[in-house]
Amino acid sequence: MNRPEHIEDYLVQLHTGQWFGWSDAKNKVYVNLIIHDGSKTKPSEQECIDGLAQLQANYDTKQSNAETKKASGKQKLKDLGLDDAEIKALIG
């Protein structure tokens, strides 16, 4: 999954199905957000902004943790006596 970059990334995780759309598909901004499903309420613009920011923060944390764990794992292998070529052969 790529880093969330648009409020659409937030909207799709709120509900299942095609509950929202855009009045102008070439200009996907909040003002053009329309709700297709009458049982769903339109989130505020601030909710969309905050939701996207939280998705981005979660993504960034996950990426950072993965990089930290990879570096830690490589160091542990070095501590066991493996050289860089051996480590690369094991994990790429």
N, C-alpha and C positions, 0 to 999 in steps of 0.2 A: 504494500500500500504506500502510495506517495503521501507526502505531507499535505494535510488539508489546507487549501488556499482560498476557498470561496464559501460564502454562506450556504450554498447548495450542499456542501459536504456536511454541514451541521443539520440542515433540513432533512436530508435523506435518512438520518439516524433517529429522527424524532418519532416517525410512524412508518408502518409498512404500506406498500402500494403507492400508487400515483396520486397522492393526496394534495400535491401542490404543482404549480406550473408557473410559466412566465407569460405575461402579456406581450412581451417582445423577447423572443428566444435568442436574439442576437445581442441583447442588452440585459443580462441577468443581474439586475440590481434590485434592492429591496422594494423600491417603489413599483416595480413591475411584477412583484410576487403576487400570485393569485392562488386561492385555495379552491380545489375541486371538490373536496369532501366536506359537506356541510356539518359533519360531526366533529370536525377538527377546527381549532381556532388558529388564527394567524398569529404567530409569535411576533413580539415587538421587534423593531429593528435592533434595539439594544440587546435583546435576548439572542438574536442571531449573531451579533458582533461578539458578545461574551461567549456564546456557545462555540463559535469558531476559534476564538482565542484559547478556550479550554482544550479543544481538540488538538490545536497546534502545540500547546504546552505538554499535553500527554504524549503526543508523537515525539517531540523533542526529548522528553525524559526517557522514553523507551529507547530511542536511538542512542542517547548518551550512555544509558545503562548497558546496552549491548556492546558498545565500544569499550567501556570500562571492563566488562567481564571478559571480553576477548583479550585485551591487553593483560589482564590479571592471569588468565589461563596460559597465555604465552610465557609470562614470567615464571609461573609455577613449573612449566615444562623445562625452562632454562635452568631453574633451581635444581631440577632433577638430573641435569647434566646433558640435556639435548641441545644441539646447536641449531642455528637458524634454518639450515637446510633440512634437518630432520623435522623440525616443527612445521616448516612449509610443506613437506611431504605428507605430514599427518593432517593438517587442517587447511592447507592452501594459503 
